Amino acid sequence: MKTESAVQTAPFGGRKQSLIEDARRERSGGSAGSPGPSRNGDSFVFEDKDGMATVNVLFTLSNEKNAGFFKTGKIFETFEAKLLHIESRPGRKSKNSLADLEFFMKCEVHSSDLEVFINSLKRVAEDVRSVQEEKGNFSILNLFHIIFLMSHVYIPWFPRQMKDLDRCNMLITKFDPDMDQDHPGYRDLEYRKRRAFIAELAFRYKQGEPLPSVEYTAEEVATWREVYQKLRNIYPSLACRQFLDALQQLEKECGYEEGRIPQLKEVSAFLKDKTGFQLRPVAGLLSARDFLASLAFRVFQCTQYIRHSSAPMHSPEPDCCHELLGHIPMLADKEFAQFSQEIGLASLGASDEDIEKLSTLYWFTVEFGLCKQNGAVKAYGAGLLSSYGELVYALSNKPEYRPFNPEEMAVQPYQDQTYQPVYFLSESFEDAKMKLRRFSETIKRPFAVRYDPFTCSIEVLDQPGKIQNALSQVREDLKTLLCALERLSSS
């Protein structure tokens, strides 16, 4: 799946103009909506420097379906706001703390857009106001990405138990058909309504519940059929051995075929049996931090909607063709599954800078990775294996190949809407895994983490006692292995 950094500042021209114009009409009295702030009226507090206003905004959302939160996120993207700090807590005025949350956000916006920005927030949130930044003004509870203090260093929040993945749902709307005029489905209202319906299934999902099923339409199955047929014909010569082996098993055990889109429930059960990975429905493109954190638990966030029928061979965002054909077969391989999990474990509690490096590393491996097999170059990246055009291109003599080097890969610029100019070639998954481990050791954290497969939880190794307990478990595992070797040698 494609991932994006937690904070996006790219412009969204199609939606931005309507938001700004609507807000300006409201401010000038052209609408019955709530009036916009004025420097004389609401006297909101901000600092103005070099045309940028730094403002502390406090507001309340009371929407059980999280729609209000995602709408505020779209407003921040629309006005190219740079998010500096975010906190949340149960609403003090609400009896239902699950449905009512207060948010504090410190951000930078263009000074000329400040009034319109505040007014747009008022359209989707309640009790919007700016506040002075004072110590103790806002208690740090349920903090997104800046949660706890450890050894006098702020560590970004990360999930400790699998149920915490319910909070890893920060969507990036960069390629949203409701926002992006260049999206193939932007002008298709029926497609956008269908997408919203499927997204709602993911929004409502809680960890441990049965995975939702989707009754796909004839048009959606036709799109899947076209993609499946075209890719299936070139896989034997271009895909790696692990992918081909797993795809055969999926066709045999999960009903992978051209006339039917597989359901998450059956695919998740297949993966869990093979490598311990399981699926979770997601409404769209996740922030890099949230997506990588899920991998630490061997959970893959999987979309259920399908690309628009007008462009079956290309999708600007992850869809079920990308997930089911690109990612799932590789996650059925034990070495690759462990490789994916270790990227996720390395991300827990990492700085934004290190998250950016890890997500770039993920991009050039899990999404667009190549490897050598029997003297030939083969594809194992999901972005390649779900894209006919780029799969053929990547294994031609046109692009540049570089050896697998995490330090170089982590800072290499990449393209998310055209073919990659550079691909990284690994000798094997085992070699890639060892190099990734060495790279992970360079990530600065005042602790280490360890996944406990029995409790499906993350153990933070930040105290000598915890490390001693972990070592004791490792010793027991080594005893078991030594005993097994002795029995083999004596037989």
JOFEN-V821973 format. One line per field, one symbol per residue. phi: phi as a letter, one per 40 degrees, with the letter a starting at -180 (. if undefined). burial: 1 if it has 24 or more other C-alpha atoms within 12 Angstrom, else 0. A space follows every 50 residues. Layout:
# JOFEN-V821973
phi=???
burial=???
This chain:
# JOFEN-V821973
phi=.cbbccbbbccbdccdcccccdccccccgcaccccccbccccfccabbaf gbbcbbbbabbbbccgcccccccccccdcfcccbaabaadcccbcbccbb bbbbbbabbcdcbccccccccccbbbfcacbccbcgcaccbfccgacbba fgbcbdcacbbcccccccbccbcdbcccbccccdcdcbcccccccccccc cccccbdgccccbbcccccccccdcccccccccbddcbcccccccccccc ccbbgcaccacccddcccccccccbgcabacbcicccdcccccccdcfbb cbcbcbdcccbccabcacbccccccccddcccccccccdcccccccccgc cdcccccccccddcbccbcbacafgbcbcbcccccbbdccccccbccccc bbccadccccbccbbbbacccbbbbccaccccccccccccccccacabba ccccbfbbbccbbdccccccccccccccccccccccccccc
burial=11111111101100110011011101100000011110000001110000 00111111111110011111111111111111111111111000000001 11111111111011111111111111111110000001010111111000 00001111111101111111111111111100111100001101100111 11111010001101010001111111111111011001111111011011 10010111011111011111110111111111111111111111111111 11111111100111111111111111111111110111111111111111 11011111111111111111110000111111111111111111100000 10111110110101010011011111111001101110111010101111 10000111110000000000000000000000000000000
